[in-house]
Amino acid sequence: MQNVNEIREALEKAGDIVIFSHRSPDGDTIGGNLALRTLLEMRGKRVSSVCADPLPHVYASMPGYDSFAQEWNRSKVDLYINVDGSSTTQLVYPEKDPTIIDGHVPFINIDHHVSNTSFGTINLVRPEACSTTFVLYELFCAFGWGITPMMATYLLLGIYYDTGSLMHSNTSADVMRVCAELMRLGADRNLVMNVLYRTRTPEQLRVWGCVLERVSQHSDGVVISGVTDDDLHAYGASSDEVGGAVDYLNSVSGATFAVLLSHDRRKGVVKGSTRTRRDDIDLAAFCKQLGGGGHRQASGFGVGGTLKKRENISIIGENGERFTF
């Protein structure tokens, strides 16, 4: 694995470390952050887990949920680490304060997105890996520092999230082997499954019902649905509670790919989640045109504007332009 010795040396030298998770945090960036933080704290490091956005409430039962912060003492940091963010825009903070990545403080960039911009002073980017937590598992094994049951649970959370609980096409024999090894090490699979699939609220189920009621399939096979800000307000739901419904859209027979649109009133943008089961479609390239990114078969984007429901779902851009699906 590339840069193992360089990463180990940087970790051993550092005393005060900040680990970034990307905005709109998901199971991979959360699990990776907490696994790495646990490992470093066991080795006597002072570690802050930082994310620009609050963690979705579905992760509240995961130990460490309350430990994420949005501020830290910047004067003491001697190492920054990114876990699962593909760009500085995804991390938010380096965009506001470029000194974070100007090289004066080492920055380790650990990710698995093909769109990663290699913005660290040390980069470990493995696009072939199913998740960043998979990369971290192999890194921990290379270090020989040991994996505790709680660390194994965090790593399993990330792998399960990014593979759709081993249902997506990125589930290889190696992924199955690593999951089995994590369970042997004490990973709490029931906790992972509860966090990912057994924490729905009535508000979330109602807004998913709205998503499913509006689903349509175009002649080219694209499946589309969306919920507006008015919908979210009516159901008492947040945009964070919409996302999982895109996997139901992607299950439609004959779908080329699925698009789920929702309005994030906190950020004032329209969020798009896309999924496909086809190997010949690159959703990362599609979403990149809208300022987003991700993986070939699962990507997302956010654009300024509002979401309107008329004959079709439309995004009304900041300058009045309309994108109709």
C-alpha positions in Angstrom: 0.0 0.0 0.0 1.3 3.4 -1.0 2.7 5.8 1.6 2.2 3.5 4.6 5.6 4.4 6.3 5.1 8.1 5.6 1.6 8.1 7.1 2.8 6.1 10.1 5.7 8.5 10.7 3.4 11.5 10.5 0.9 9.9 13.0 3.7 9.0 15.4 5.2 12.5 15.4 1.9 14.4 15.9 0.4 15.2 19.3 -2.7 17.3 18.4 -4.7 15.9 15.5 -7.8 17.1 13.7 -9.7 14.5 11.6 -12.2 16.0 9.1 -15.4 14.3 7.9 -17.0 15.7 4.7 -20.2 17.8 4.7 -23.5 15.9 4.7 -21.7 13.1 6.6 -22.6 9.5 5.9 -21.7 6.1 7.4 -18.3 5.9 5.7 -16.9 9.2 6.7 -18.4 8.9 10.3 -17.2 5.4 10.8 -13.8 6.1 9.4 -13.3 9.2 11.5 -14.3 7.4 14.7 -12.2 4.3 14.0 -9.1 6.4 13.3 -9.8 8.6 16.3 -10.1 5.6 18.6 -6.8 4.2 17.3 -4.9 7.5 17.8 -6.3 8.1 21.2 -5.2 4.7 22.3 -1.7 5.8 21.3 -1.9 8.9 23.5 -2.8 11.5 20.9 -5.2 14.4 21.4 -7.8 14.1 18.6 -10.7 16.3 17.5 -13.3 14.9 15.1 -14.6 17.8 13.0 -17.5 18.1 10.5 -19.1 21.3 9.0 -22.6 19.7 9.2 -24.3 18.1 12.2 -24.4 14.3 12.1 -27.8 12.9 11.0 -29.8 11.7 13.9 -29.9 8.1 12.7 -26.3 7.7 13.9 -27.2 8.9 17.5 -26.9 5.4 18.9 -23.4 5.0 17.6 -20.8 5.6 20.4 -18.9 8.8 19.6 -21.9 10.5 17.9 -21.7 13.4 20.3 -18.0 13.9 20.0 -18.0 15.7 16.6 -17.2 19.4 16.7 -17.4 22.4 14.3 -14.6 24.4 16.0 -11.1 23.5 17.3 -8.0 25.2 18.7 -6.1 25.8 15.4 -3.0 27.1 17.1 -2.2 23.7 18.6 -2.8 21.4 15.6 0.2 19.6 14.2 -1.6 17.2 11.9 -4.8 17.3 9.8 -6.4 14.2 8.3 -9.2 13.9 5.8 -11.3 10.8 5.9 -13.6 10.2 2.8 -13.7 13.8 1.5 -12.9 14.0 -2.2 -12.1 17.7 -2.3 -11.5 20.7 -0.1 -15.0 21.9 -1.0 -16.4 18.8 0.6 -14.5 19.5 3.8 -15.6 23.2 3.8 -13.0 24.4 6.3 -10.0 24.5 3.9 -12.1 26.7 1.5 -12.6 29.2 4.3 -9.1 29.0 5.7 -6.5 28.0 3.0 -3.7 27.8 5.6 -5.1 24.4 6.6 -3.7 23.0 3.4 -0.8 25.3 2.7 1.7 22.7 3.8 2.9 24.3 7.1 0.9 21.6 9.0 1.0 18.1 7.4 -2.3 17.0 5.9 -3.0 13.3 5.3 -5.7 12.7 2.7 -7.3 9.2 2.9 -10.1 8.5 0.5 -11.5 6.1 -2.1 -13.2 8.4 -4.6 -11.9 8.5 -8.1 -12.6 12.2 -8.2 -10.3 12.9 -5.2 -8.1 16.0 -6.0 -5.0 14.7 -4.0 -5.0 17.9 -1.9 -3.0 16.5 1.0 0.7 16.7 1.7 0.4 12.9 2.0 -2.2 11.2 -0.1 -3.7 7.7 0.2 -6.4 7.4 -2.4 -7.7 3.9 -3.4 -10.5 4.3 -6.0 -10.7 0.5 -6.4 -11.7 0.2 -2.7 -15.4 -0.2 -1.8 -15.1 2.4 1.0 -12.7 4.6 2.9 -13.1 2.4 6.0 -11.9 -0.5 3.8 -8.8 1.5 3.1 -8.4 2.2 6.8 -8.7 -1.5 7.7 -5.8 -2.3 5.4 -3.8 0.6 6.8 -4.4 -0.5 10.4 -3.3 -4.0 9.4 -0.2 -2.7 7.7 0.6 -0.7 10.9 0.1 -3.8 13.0 -1.4 -1.7 15.8 -4.5 -3.9 16.4 -8.2 -3.3 15.9 -10.5 -3.2 18.9 -14.2 -4.4 18.8 -15.4 -0.8 18.7 -13.0 0.1 15.9 -14.2 -3.0 14.0 -17.8 -1.8 14.4 -16.9 1.6 13.1 -15.1 0.1 10.1 -18.0 -2.3 9.4 -20.4 0.7 9.5 -18.5 2.4 6.7 -18.3 -0.8 4.5 -21.9 -1.6 5.0 -23.0 1.9 4.2 -21.0 2.2 1.0 -21.9 -1.3 -0.3 -25.6 -1.1 0.6 -25.0 -3.8 3.2 -23.1 -5.9 0.6 -25.8 -5.6 -2.1 -24.0 -3.1 -4.5 -21.7 -4.3 -7.3 -18.6 -3.0 -5.3 -19.0 -6.0 -3.0 -16.1 -8.3 -3.9 -14.7 -11.4 -2.3 -12.2 -9.3 -0.5 -15.0 -7.1 0.9 -16.7 -10.2 2.2 -13.5 -11.5 3.7 -12.8 -8.2 5.5 -16.3 -8.1 6.9 -15.9 -11.6 8.2 -12.6 -10.6 9.8 -14.1 -7.5 11.4 -16.9 -9.6 12.9 -14.2 -12.0 14.2 -12.6 -9.0 15.8 -15.8 -8.2 17.6 -17.7 -5.8 15.3 -21.3 -5.3 16.5 -23.2 -6.1 13.3 -26.6 -5.7 15.0 -25.7 -2.1 16.0 -24.6 -1.3 12.5 -27.9 -2.7 11.1 -29.9 -0.8 13.7 -28.2 2.4 12.8 -28.5 2.0 9.1 -32.0 0.4 8.8 -33.9 0.5 12.1 -34.0 4.1 13.0 -36.7 5.5 10.8 -39.1 8.1 12.2 -42.8 8.5 11.2 -41.8 11.8 9.5 -39.2 10.0 7.4 -41.6 7.3 6.3 -44.2 9.9 5.4 -41.8 11.9 3.2 -40.6 8.6 1.6 -44.2 7.9 0.8 -44.3 11.3 -1.0 -41.1 10.3 -2.9 -42.7 7.0 -4.0 -46.0 8.6 -4.9 -44.2 11.0 -7.3 -41.9 8.5 -9.0 -41.9 8.5 -12.8 -39.8 6.7 -15.4 -38.8 8.4 -18.7 -38.7 6.7 -22.0 -34.9 6.5 -21.7 -35.3 4.5 -18.4 -34.3 7.3 -16.1 -36.4 7.1 -12.8 -37.0 10.5 -11.1 -38.7 11.8 -8.0 -38.4 14.7 -5.6 -39.7 16.5 -2.6 -39.9 20.3 -2.3 -39.2 22.5 0.8 -43.0 22.7 1.2 -43.2 18.9 1.3 -40.5 18.7 4.0 -42.3 21.4 6.0 -45.6 19.7 5.7 -44.2 16.3 6.9 -42.0 17.8 9.6 -39.0 16.2 8.0 -35.5 17.4 7.1 -33.6 16.9 3.9 -31.3 14.4 5.7 -34.3 12.1 6.1 -34.9 11.9 2.3 -31.8 10.3 1.0 -32.3 6.6 1.6 -35.4 6.5 -0.7 -33.2 6.7 -3.7 -32.3 3.0 -3.4 -36.0 2.2 -3.9 -36.1 4.3 -7.0 -33.0 2.4 -8.3 -34.9 -0.9 -7.9 -37.4 -0.1 -10.6 -37.2 -2.7 -13.4 -35.4 -1.4 -16.5 -34.0 1.7 -14.8 -31.0 3.2 -16.4 -30.4 5.3 -13.4 -32.4 7.0 -10.6 -32.4 10.6 -9.5 -33.9 11.9 -6.2 -34.1 15.6 -5.7 -34.8 17.4 -2.4 -34.3 20.9 -1.0 -31.8 21.5 1.7 -33.3 24.5 3.4 -30.3 24.8 5.8 -27.9 25.4 2.9 -30.3 26.8 0.4 -29.5 24.3 -2.3 -31.2 21.5 -4.2 -29.6 18.2 -3.4 -29.5 15.4 -6.0 -28.8 11.7 -5.2 -28.2 9.4 -8.1 -27.9 5.6 -8.3 -27.5 3.0 -11.0 -27.0 -0.8 -11.2 -25.4 -0.6 -14.7 -21.7 -0.8 -15.2 -21.8 1.3 -18.4 -23.1 4.5 -16.7 -20.7 6.9 -14.9 -22.8 8.9 -12.5 -19.7 10.5 -11.0 -19.0 12.2 -14.4 -22.7 13.2 -14.6 -22.8 14.8 -11.1 -19.4 16.5 -11.7 -21.1 18.7 -14.3 -23.4 19.9 -11.5 -20.5 20.6 -9.1 -20.9 17.2 -7.3 -19.2 13.8 -7.6 -18.9 10.4 -6.0 -18.7 7.0 -7.5 -19.7 5.6 -10.9 -22.9 4.0 -9.6 -23.7 6.3 -6.6 -23.1 10.0 -6.7 -24.6 13.3 -5.7 -24.7 17.0 -6.3 -26.0 20.3 -4.9 -27.0 23.3 -6.9 -28.2 26.7 -5.8 -31.9 27.4 -6.3 -35.2 26.0 -5.3 -37.2 22.9 -6.2 -40.7 23.3 -7.8 -43.4 20.7 -8.5 -45.4 21.4 -11.6 -45.9 18.9 -14.4 -42.4 17.6 -13.8 -39.8 18.1 -11.0 -37.8 21.2 -11.8 -34.8 23.0 -10.3 -35.1 26.8 -10.6 -31.5 28.1 -10.6 -30.3 31.2 -8.8 -30.3 33.1 -12.1 -33.8 31.9 -13.1 -32.7 29.0 -15.3 -34.8 25.9 -15.2 -33.6 22.2 -15.1 -36.5 19.9 -15.7 -36.4 16.1 -15.2 
